[in-house]
Amino acid sequence: MWARLKNYFFTGILVTAPVVITFWIVISLINLFDRLITPVIPYYLNPNFYLPRDVPGLGLIVLILFMVVIGSLTANFFGSWLLKKTDLIIQRIPLIKVFYKTIKQILETILKTNSDAFREAVLVEYPRKGVWVIGFTTGDVEGEIKKKLKKKLTNVFIPTTPNPTSGFLLMVPNTELKKLNVSVDDAIKTIVSAGIIKLESKQNKNS
């Protein structure tokens, strides 16, 4: 009987935990945006001043609308000109220009629809022969490094477990990469779960 109750208990955790954690993360993000953005809204435009209860998610809605407006403004000639001028001013500010340029390049690389960044999962033999890790290709090695090494190398990001947002960069010869026939999302799930979640090929998942 105790073994059965134990199985029921762990089954309940497996069923409810993903749902509860997902909702907790979503609600926490919404509350964070509300705390950061809602106080900035002028009181005469803020519906929370007129309604008996605060509108949940108002900060997130305002943020999305703001990004859409900014995107539409920069699409025209004047907005594009203003964006270039702002970019030039920021890139002349000591220290700040370093962070600005780095963040801008990362976002441009990730958000470009034709980018190969984080689009392919591979196996890399690291840190020694016979030991393998899952990595993600982020493009070919170019510039000064390619001139010095005179080899065709690929940038590979190796994420850590259980936090895949941290990791390190390897520059690996193409011949030493083993491409995986899996989606990037599935590979990330395997890394986060420390290998508990089995990594299936695309054919096996579709069959």
C-alpha positions as CSV (number, residue, x, y, z in Angstrom):
1,M,0.0,0.0,0.0
2,W,2.8,2.4,0.9
3,A,4.5,1.7,-2.4
4,R,1.3,2.5,-4.3
5,L,0.8,5.7,-2.3
6,K,4.4,6.7,-3.1
7,N,3.8,6.1,-6.8
8,Y,0.6,8.2,-6.7
9,F,2.5,11.0,-4.9
10,F,5.3,11.2,-7.5
11,T,2.8,10.9,-10.3
12,G,0.9,13.9,-8.9
13,I,4.1,15.9,-8.8
14,L,4.9,15.0,-12.4
15,V,1.4,16.1,-13.5
16,T,1.0,19.3,-11.4
17,A,4.6,20.6,-11.1
18,P,5.0,21.7,-14.8
19,V,1.7,23.4,-14.8
20,V,2.2,25.2,-11.5
21,I,5.8,26.3,-12.3
22,T,4.8,27.5,-15.8
23,F,1.9,29.6,-14.4
24,W,4.2,30.9,-11.6
25,I,6.8,32.1,-14.1
26,V,4.2,33.7,-16.3
27,I,2.5,35.5,-13.4
28,S,5.9,36.6,-12.0
29,L,6.9,38.1,-15.3
30,I,3.5,39.9,-15.6
31,N,3.8,41.3,-12.1
32,L,7.4,42.4,-12.8
33,F,6.4,44.3,-15.9
34,D,3.5,45.9,-14.0
35,R,5.8,47.1,-11.2
36,L,8.3,48.5,-13.6
37,I,6.1,50.1,-16.3
38,T,2.8,50.9,-14.7
39,P,4.2,53.7,-12.5
40,V,5.7,55.4,-15.6
41,I,2.3,55.7,-17.3
42,P,0.7,59.2,-16.8
43,Y,-2.2,59.0,-14.4
44,Y,-4.7,60.4,-17.0
45,L,-3.8,57.5,-19.3
46,N,-3.6,54.8,-16.6
47,P,-6.8,52.9,-16.3
48,N,-5.8,51.8,-12.8
49,F,-6.7,55.4,-11.6
50,Y,-10.3,55.0,-12.8
51,L,-11.1,51.4,-12.2
52,P,-11.8,49.9,-8.7
53,R,-9.1,47.2,-9.3
54,D,-5.7,47.3,-11.1
55,V,-5.6,45.8,-14.6
56,P,-3.3,42.7,-14.5
57,G,-0.8,42.6,-17.2
58,L,-1.2,46.4,-18.0
59,G,2.6,46.9,-17.9
60,L,3.2,44.0,-20.4
61,I,0.5,45.3,-22.8
62,V,2.0,48.8,-22.7
63,L,5.5,47.4,-23.3
64,I,4.3,45.5,-26.4
65,L,2.4,48.5,-27.8
66,F,5.5,50.7,-27.1
67,M,7.7,48.3,-29.1
68,V,5.3,48.1,-32.0
69,V,5.1,52.0,-32.1
70,I,8.9,52.2,-32.0
71,G,9.2,49.6,-34.7
72,S,6.7,51.5,-36.9
73,L,8.5,54.8,-36.4
74,T,11.9,53.5,-37.3
75,A,10.5,52.0,-40.5
76,N,10.1,55.5,-42.1
77,F,12.9,57.8,-43.2
78,F,12.8,60.2,-40.2
79,G,12.7,57.4,-37.7
80,S,15.6,55.6,-39.4
81,W,17.7,58.8,-39.5
82,L,17.0,59.4,-35.8
83,L,17.9,55.9,-34.9
84,K,21.2,56.2,-36.7
85,K,22.0,59.5,-34.9
86,T,21.2,57.9,-31.5
87,D,23.3,54.9,-32.4
88,L,26.3,57.1,-33.2
89,I,25.9,59.1,-30.0
90,I,25.7,56.0,-27.8
91,Q,28.7,54.4,-29.5
92,R,30.9,57.5,-28.5
93,I,30.2,57.1,-24.8
94,P,33.1,55.4,-23.0
95,L,32.3,52.0,-21.4
96,I,28.6,52.2,-22.3
97,K,29.5,51.7,-26.0
98,V,31.1,48.3,-25.2
99,F,27.9,46.9,-23.6
100,Y,25.6,48.5,-26.2
101,K,27.5,47.2,-29.2
102,T,27.8,43.7,-27.8
103,I,24.1,43.5,-26.9
104,K,23.1,44.9,-30.2
105,Q,25.2,42.4,-32.2
106,I,23.8,39.5,-30.1
107,L,20.2,40.5,-30.6
108,E,20.7,41.2,-34.3
109,T,22.2,37.8,-34.8
110,I,19.5,35.9,-32.9
111,L,16.5,37.9,-34.3
112,K,17.5,37.8,-38.0
113,T,15.2,35.3,-39.8
114,N,18.1,34.2,-42.1
115,S,20.5,33.6,-39.2
116,D,22.0,30.2,-38.4
117,A,22.6,31.2,-34.8
118,F,21.4,28.5,-32.4
119,R,19.7,26.6,-35.2
120,E,21.7,23.4,-35.2
121,A,22.6,21.0,-32.4
122,V,25.9,19.2,-32.6
123,L,28.1,16.8,-30.6
124,V,31.6,18.0,-29.7
125,E,34.3,15.8,-28.2
126,Y,35.2,17.8,-25.1
127,P,37.0,18.2,-22.7
128,R,39.0,15.1,-23.8
129,K,38.8,12.2,-26.3
130,G,35.9,9.9,-25.6
131,V,33.8,12.5,-23.7
132,W,31.0,14.3,-25.6
133,V,28.9,17.4,-25.0
134,I,25.9,18.9,-26.8
135,G,26.5,22.3,-28.4
136,F,24.9,24.7,-30.7
137,T,26.5,26.2,-33.8
138,T,26.5,30.0,-34.0
139,G,28.2,30.6,-37.3
140,D,31.6,30.3,-39.0
141,V,34.7,31.8,-37.4
142,E,35.6,35.0,-39.3
143,G,37.8,38.0,-39.0
144,E,41.1,38.2,-37.2
145,I,40.8,34.6,-35.7
146,K,40.3,33.1,-39.1
147,K,43.4,35.0,-40.5
148,K,45.6,33.8,-37.6
149,L,44.5,30.1,-37.6
150,K,44.0,29.8,-41.4
151,K,41.4,27.1,-40.8
152,K,37.7,26.7,-41.4
153,L,36.3,26.6,-37.9
154,T,32.8,26.8,-36.5
155,N,31.7,28.7,-33.4
156,V,30.0,26.3,-31.0
157,F,28.2,27.5,-27.9
158,I,28.4,24.9,-25.1
159,P,25.6,25.5,-22.5
160,T,25.7,24.4,-18.9
161,T,23.3,22.3,-16.9
162,P,20.7,23.1,-15.6
163,N,21.1,26.8,-16.7
164,P,21.5,26.8,-20.5
165,T,21.9,30.6,-20.7
166,S,25.4,30.3,-19.3
167,G,28.2,28.4,-21.0
168,F,31.4,28.9,-23.1
169,L,32.5,29.3,-26.7
170,L,34.5,26.7,-28.6
171,M,36.0,27.1,-32.1
172,V,35.9,23.7,-33.6
173,P,37.0,22.4,-37.0
174,N,34.0,21.3,-39.1
175,T,35.4,17.8,-39.4
176,E,35.2,17.3,-35.6
177,L,31.5,18.2,-35.3
178,K,28.8,15.5,-35.4
179,K,25.5,17.1,-36.4
180,L,22.4,15.9,-34.6
181,N,19.2,15.3,-36.4
182,V,17.2,16.9,-33.6
183,S,15.5,20.2,-32.9
184,V,17.3,22.9,-30.8
185,D,14.4,22.9,-28.4
186,D,14.7,19.2,-27.7
187,A,18.4,19.4,-27.3
188,I,18.0,22.2,-24.7
189,K,15.4,20.1,-22.8
190,T,18.0,17.3,-22.6
191,I,20.7,19.6,-21.3
192,V,18.4,21.3,-18.7
193,S,17.2,17.9,-17.4
194,A,20.8,16.6,-17.1
195,G,20.1,13.9,-19.6
196,I,16.9,12.6,-17.9
197,I,14.8,13.6,-21.0
198,K,15.7,11.3,-23.8
199,L,16.8,13.0,-27.0
200,E,14.9,11.7,-30.0
201,S,15.6,12.2,-33.7
202,K,13.1,14.1,-35.8
203,Q,12.1,10.9,-37.7
204,N,11.4,9.0,-34.4
205,K,9.3,11.9,-33.1
206,N,7.2,12.1,-36.3
207,S,6.7,8.4,-36.6
